[in-house]
Amino acid sequence: GQWYRRRVREAVVSTQSTGQNFSKMFDITIEDPNSTTGDKLFVHQNSWGLSTRSIGVMVMVHGDDKGLVLPPRVAKIQVVIVPCGMTDANKVEVQAHCEALEKSLCKAGLRASADMRMNVTVGWKFNAWEQKGVPVRVEIGPRDMKNQQVVAVRRDTGAKVTLKNENLETNLQDLLNTIHDDMYNRALVERDNAMVVVNEWKDFCSNLDQKKIILAPFCGAIPCEEAIKKDSARTGAEGEDEKAPAMGAKSLCIPFEQPGDATCEKCINQNCSKKGTAYTLFGRSY
């Protein structure tokens, strides 16, 4: 599951053990290695997939009130070049410079595009590309051409930096890498701040009501998970927020990185006396 700033858990990557259900349905077999008469066995299968929900999660994790904020490595356009301050006297020269820069950046392996439209204002272009989430906007005007520089604007923070034309391709790539790292780290901090470790049931529901995702010791038994989901659901009792999510918590995954030894703790289900087998991530469905 993925966790984003609205503190809603989304299932992105799904893994299911389908057993022999589909192999029996479609007659998918293998030779039984223990048979001397050529007997067949129905195979056991599982499925795994990264769905298009991941696109929605990306929008919700990184987007802001201005629109999309795309990570550089998945953005169709990484750098948009916008000519500025053009007059009838310098228009041809500025446009030619922008087009040449576009070709240079593309040749260097960057996904760049020059916005040469003349039927909209510069401000309109700025707003349009911000909505589309392009990671870096490069502004070039007559003064920048004279000083052999460009102004690069980050979509994620709005910060501006002046870059010299010398080694511009390398410096823009470095900037894109910095944006990638910063976006990842901000999202990681936000997720970690929303995740808590809980060892006792009395703390489970209160953290769940605070829209936290919870790491708790869990024995792995299906009846226990069903009990956890039922007991953590809102009942509509007096004092509860009627608009708050009412569904109970369910297990999301067992993280590879464990916060402790779950076998030393009792299963989080209040009516289970077994020890946990692993710390399991629980979250409320919306």
Disulfide bonds with the S-S distance in Angstrom:
none
